[in-house]
Amino acid sequence: MPLWLYPLAHARSFSMAKNSQPVKMKQAWAKRGFTYTLWTDPPGQVWKDFVHEVDELVPLVEGEIELSLQSQTLRPRLGEEVCIPAGAQHTVRNIGPRTNRWYFGYQH
């Protein structure tokens, strides 16, 4: 599966949904076939060289992140969603000056 980044048109629907109750978001992700976890990182946090056996979704909710994988570096905007393909080595960095929040989910 190729790497993909949803455009901002999709991000609008995500932005509205992120303010919903966590149970509703978890249900929406489950319908798409993914788990759902909110993650918070301090400035400078780096998660380096991870590989997962299943696809992973990563949408940014607050702050700034950089994702490096498959010879690409992405800096998703708030609400944009990145799909990291199964087997792809990737690194996630908090590149901003403050704590960030992002979701991640694994395909099940």
N, C-alpha and C positions, 0 to 999 in steps of 0.2 A: 504494500500500500504506500502511495507517495505521501510526502509531507503536505499538509494543507493548512491554510490559515483562512478562516471565514472572514469575509469582508465586513465593513462596518454596517451594512444593511442588516446582517444577521446579528451584529453586536447590539443593535437597538433592542431587539426582542430579548436578548440575554440580559441587558442592563435592567429592563423592567423586571425580569424574572428574578434577578439576584436579590431584589428587595422583598421577595416573597418569603414565607416561612421556610426554614430549612427542610421541613418534611416535604413540602411541595417541590422544591428543587431536587431533592433526592429521588422523588417519584418520577420527575421529568427525565432525569438522567437514566434511571432504571429502564424507562420505556425506550431509551436510545441504546440500552445495553451496556451501561457504564455504572461503576460505583461512583461515589460522590464524597469528597473530603475537602474541607476548607483548610488552607495552610497559611501560616504567617511566618515571615522571615524578617530578621533585623537587617539593617543596611550592611552590605558587604557579604552576606551569606552566599555561599556557593555550594551547589549540589552537583558534583563532578562525575562524569563518565558513568551514568546509570544506563542499564539495559533492562528492558522488561520483555516478558514473553508474549504480551498482549498489547494492543493499541492503548495509548493514553491520551486523554484530553486535558488541556491546560488553558483555562481562560483567566485572564488577569482581572481582578476586581478593584485593587487599589495599589498605587505605587508604580514602580518600573521594574520590569524583568527583561532579561536577555536569555534566549534559548539558542544553544548551539547544537547542531546536529547535521549529519549528512552534508558536510562542507557548506552549510548555510548558517547564518546568524540572523535571528529574528528578534525584533523588539515589538511585541504585540501592544496595541493600544488597549486602553481600558475596555473590557467587554469582548475583545477579539479572542477567538478560540483557536488554539493550535492543536492539531492531532499529530502525535508522535507515533510513528509506525512501530509495530512489534519488532524487536531485534535491533532497533536503531540506538546506537550509543548517543547519549545526550547530556548536556550540562545546562543547569538553570542557575542564573545569578540575579541577585538583587542589586541592580546598578544605580538605584536611587539613593537619595540622602535620608530617607525615612523607611520605617517598617512597611512592608508590602503584604498584600493578601491575594491569594490566588487559589483556585480550585484545582484539584486533579481528580481524575477518575480513570479506572482501568476497565477495559472491556471484559465482560463476563459472558 
